[in-house]
Amino acid sequence: MNKQINRERLLDTFVKLVSIDSPSYKEREMCEELKKRLLALGLSVEEDDTAPVSGSNCGNLIATLPGTLEMEPVLYCGHMDTVSPAYGKRAVIHDDGRITSAGDTVLGADDLSCVAGILEALQVIKEGNISHGPIEVLFTTGEEVYGTGASAFDMTKLQSKDAYIFDLTGQTGRAARKAPSIISFQIEVKGKASHAGFAPEKGIHAVQIASKAIGRLQLGHVDEETTANIGLISGGAATNIVPESCVVRGEVRSYSHQKALDETELIIETFEKAAREAGAEIAAESKVCIKAYETDLGSPVVKRFESACRMMGVEPDLGETFGGSDLNVFANKGMEGLVLASAMENCHSCSEYTTVEELCRVAEMALTLMTMTE
């Protein structure tokens, strides 16, 4: 660990942040705490006006620290929200260095390990009067709901062209330079109700039609870079009524945006055909939640990360993720970046955990990147 990182202070910061309730769209208290801390560190701080658009009770938080070196600015980004169950979170530090929740909530290491690490790096820079390039920090709202805060964010508020988003599982040194498009869809099969005992032949069974359509689909891995899933099915009113409606919901993911669009259209067409065969209709809608991106291995943002890893004595592990992040939004607005490992495991569950060692490594990675001289 970098000797400049203050382990106890970092732990205190993390424990404090975890104790703040900040489920998606309810990040106000977290936002106020981070404003106070960033201002105390000497950064210029602004809360943007995206709340009415994103649906959160606060805006995204932007902070800037002018550089002492003539370098291009770099953005360091994390998110303020956590998934549910998120109320009453409490960090429990175990003797072996693991940090868990009390077991009845998520821990919130996703993404408070990032937030704590960035704050610690900034504190070290201030205390040591360490030279650095221009630093921009962005803490977003609603990341866990397909990056709603980032989607509403005005990119002209930033000077940076490169970004590091700390929001990935795994050990320090791991980074994702590629992530998929995610398209959600809902399809309602509209049949005809009838008494299932006296006159079943007069009905058009919406659930059966949906079942036939699903049976014709290729779910799971469609190819090496695309998956499809039906995750929710609902329909019918009673056991003695032929169901007139059945609603299915699902998603498609692919590293190729066009493949994701094509697969979604194929699914809808399959339902349309099954419905026509039975004299029924469908109503379908789909939404591009996030769009795929891929950062070139030769880009400056990658080279800088690889150099930081070497300085820390870790092996860079550049790969991909099949989940989304704020970088999906930013990359499709012209920014290059990487999603970096951020000391979080078993995310989106009550068994989520981090470790003291990895928390310190996240802070060290942030500090190393911020203070690199080339």
N, C-alpha and C positions, 0 to 999 in steps of 0.2 A: 504494500500500500504506500502511496505517496505520503511521506511524513508530514506534509503540509495539511493533509486532510485531518480535521479534528473529529475523531470517531465519536466521542461522546456528544459533541454538539450536533453532529449529523443524526445520531440516533434520537436525540431529544426533538429535533426538527421533525423527523419522520413520525415519531409517536404522536406529537402534537397535531400534525396534519391528518393522520389517520383518525384522530378523535373528532374531527370536524365532519359532520354529515354533508355529503356533496353528491347525492345521486344525480343522474343526468337531468338537466333542466332546473336543478335546485342547487346551483353552485355559488349562490350569493355570499354565504359566510366564508367559503374558501377564498373567493375572489377578494374579499375585504382583508383577510389575513395575509394573502400574498401581496396585495398592494402595500400594506404596512411594512412587510419585510423587504420588498424590493426598493421602496423609498429609503429605508434605513441603510441600504447598501449603496445608495447614491445613484440609482438608476432613475431616468425619467420614465414615468409610468402613465399609461392611458388605458382606460376601459372603453372599448368601442361601443357603438350603438346598435349592435346586431340582435339584442334580446328580442325585439318584436318580430324579427324574421326567424330566428333560430328556435324560439319558444322557451328559451331559458329565462330565469329570473335575473340574469346579469349578462354582461357582454364578455367578449374575449378580452384578455389582459395582455397588453403589449408593453414591453419595457426595453429601454435602450441604454447602452453604456458606450460613450464615445471611445474610440481607440486611442491608445498611446503610440501605436505603430501605424505606419501608412500601409494598410492592407485592406482588402475587400471585406465588407461586413459579412458575418455568418449568423444564421438563425438557429437558435436552440429552442426546441418546442416539446411541450408535453400537454396533457389535458387535465382539467380540474375535476371532471366527473368520474364517478365509479358506478359499476353495475350494482344491482340489488342482489341480496338484501344488504342495504347500505346504511341503515340507521342504527346508531349505537355501536359503531365500530370501536374496537379496542385492540391495540397491538400488545401481544404477549411475547416477551423476549425469553427464549429458553436457554438453558445452560450450554447447549451445543452450538449456539449462535443462530439457530433458526428463529424467525419471527413469524408468528401466526396470529390469526384473530382468536377470539375466545371460542370460536366454533359455530356461532349462530349468525355470523355475518361474513361477508367477504373481508379480506384484510385491507384492500385498497392499494396494495403495492402497484397495481395497475391503476393509476399511473403515478402514485405519490412517491414511489422510489425515484422516479425521474425528477419530480418537482423538488424533492429534498436534495437530490444530488446536484442539480443546477444551482440551488440556493447556496449550498456549501461551497461549490466551486467559486461562485461570485464573492462569497465571504473571504475565502483564501486570497483571492486576487486583491481585494480591498485591504486586508490586513498586511499583506506582504508587498503592497504597492508594485505588483507584478505587471510587466509590460504585456500588452495584448492588442489585438486588432479590434475594430468595432464589433460590438456584441449586441445582437437583438434577441430578445426572449419573448416567446408567445405561449401563453397558457390558454387553451381553448375550452369552450363549453361543448357539451353534447357529442363528444367524440364517439362514445359508445353507441350512439344512435346514428351510425353512418356519417359521422363528421359534420353534424348540422352547424356547429359553430364555425368550423373552418370553411364550410361552403358559403356561409353568409359573410365571411371576412373580406374586407377590402384590401387586396394585395398591394395597392399603391401606398399603403401605410408602411411597407417594408422597403428597405434598401437592399437587403440580401438577395442573392441569386442562388445560394446554396443553403441547405437546411439539414440539420440532424434532429430527427424525431426519436426520442427515447421511449419506445413503446413496444418491446419485443421480449418474448421469453428467451431463456438461454443464458449462457455465461458471457461475461464481458469479452468482446472480440467478435461476437456474432452480429451480423447485420443483414438486413433484407434490402435488396436493390430491385426487387420485383414483387408485385402483388396483383391480384386478379380484379377483374370487374365482378361485381355482385349485382344480379338482377333478381328482384322479388316479383312474384306474380300471384294473382288470385283469379280463379276460374269458378264461376257458378254454373252448374248444369241445371237448366229449368225444364223439369218434366211436368207431370200432371198428377194431382192427388186423386185417390180413389180409395174406397173401403177395401182393405187387404183381404177380408174374409168373404164379403158378398160379391164384390165386383173387381177383383184385381186386374182383370183384362182391360178394364176401362182406364187404368192408370198408366202413366209412363214413369218408370222407376229411375229417378235421378241418381240415386246411390249406385244402382247397378251399372248405369251408363258411365258414371265416373270410375267405377272399378274396372270396367272394360278398357277405358282409355288409359288408366294407370298401368294396367297389365301390358299394354302395347309400348310403353315407354322404356327407354334404357335409363335406369336410375343408377346413382353412384357414379363411378368413373365412366364418362362418355368417351373420352380419349385421354391422352397423357397430360393434358392441360385444362380439362373441362370436367366439371361434375354437375349433376342435377339431382334435385331432391324434392319429394312431396313430404311436407312436414306436418301439416294439419288438415284434417278432414272433418266436416260437420254437415249434418243433414237429417231430415226427417222430423216428424212432430210426435208420433206415437207408434207403438208396435203394430197397431191394427190399421195403419194408414200407409198406402203406397207413397213414399216421399216424393214431393214435387220439386224439392230443391236439395242440392248438395254443393257445398263450397269446399274447394281444395286450395291450399296455399303452399307455396314452395319457393325455391330459389335455384338459380343457376350461377355457377362461378367458373371463370375461365381467365387464363393469362392473356387470351386473345379476346378483345372486346367484341369483335365481329362474330366470333364463335359463340359468345354468350348471347348476343342478340339472335343469332340463327337458331340456337338450341331452344331459346324461349319461344320463338315463333313456331318451331316444330312441335313443342308441347301443346301450345294453343291449338294448332291445326289438328293434332291428334284428338283432342277433346271435341273439336268442331265436327270431325268425321264421325266419331262415335255417337254424338248427339243426333246428327242427321240420320244416321242409320235407324235410330229408334224414334224418330219424329219429335225430337226435343231441340232445344236451343241452348246456347251458352252466352254468358256475358263475361268477358275477360279483360283484365287490366294488368299492366306490368310497370315496374319502376326501376330505373337504373339507380341503385343505391350509391355505388362508387364505381369509378372507372379504372381499368388496369393502367399500370405504368411499369416502365423498366428503365433503370439508370445504367448508363454505359460504364463498363469496367474501367475505361480510360478517362473518365471524367475527373475533374479536380476534386470533387467532393469525395470520391472513392479514394483517390491517391492520398488525400489528407488524412482520411480515416486509417488507411494502411500504415502511414507514417506514425500516427498516434499509437496504434497497436504496437509497432516495433519499439517505440519509446517506452511503453509500459511493459514490454517483455511478453506480450501475448500474441498468439497467432490469429491474424484476421480470418474470419470465417464468413465469406460473402456468399449469400444464397438468396432464397426467396421465402415468402410466406404466403399461405393461402387465406390469410385474413386481411382485413382492411385497416387503414389508419388515416390520420390526417394527411399523410403524404400522398395518398391517392388523390386527394383534392388539390393539394399544392402542385403536384407534378403535372396535373392536367391544366394548371394555370401558368405553366412555364418555369417552375422552380425545379432544380435538381436536388436530390437528397437521398439519404439513407435512413432506414428505421433501425435503431440500435438496441441491443439487449439492455434491459432496464431492471434487472434484479427482481423478476417476478415469475413465479411458477404456479401451476394449477390455477391459472386465472379464471375468473367468472365462476368461482365456486367457493364454498365456505372452507375448503381445504387449501386455499391460496396461501402461499408463504414466500418469504424472502430470507436472506441471511445477512448477518452483519457484514461479513466479508464482501459479498456482492454489492451491498449498498455502498460501501466505501469505494469499490471499483467503479461503480457508476459515476460517483462524484469525481474520482480520479480521471475517468475518461472525459468527462465534461471539462474539467480543469485543463487537461492536456490539450484538447482541441481548442479551447479558448485562448491558450497562451502560446500556441505554436507560432513561430516567427516566419514561416514560409508555407 
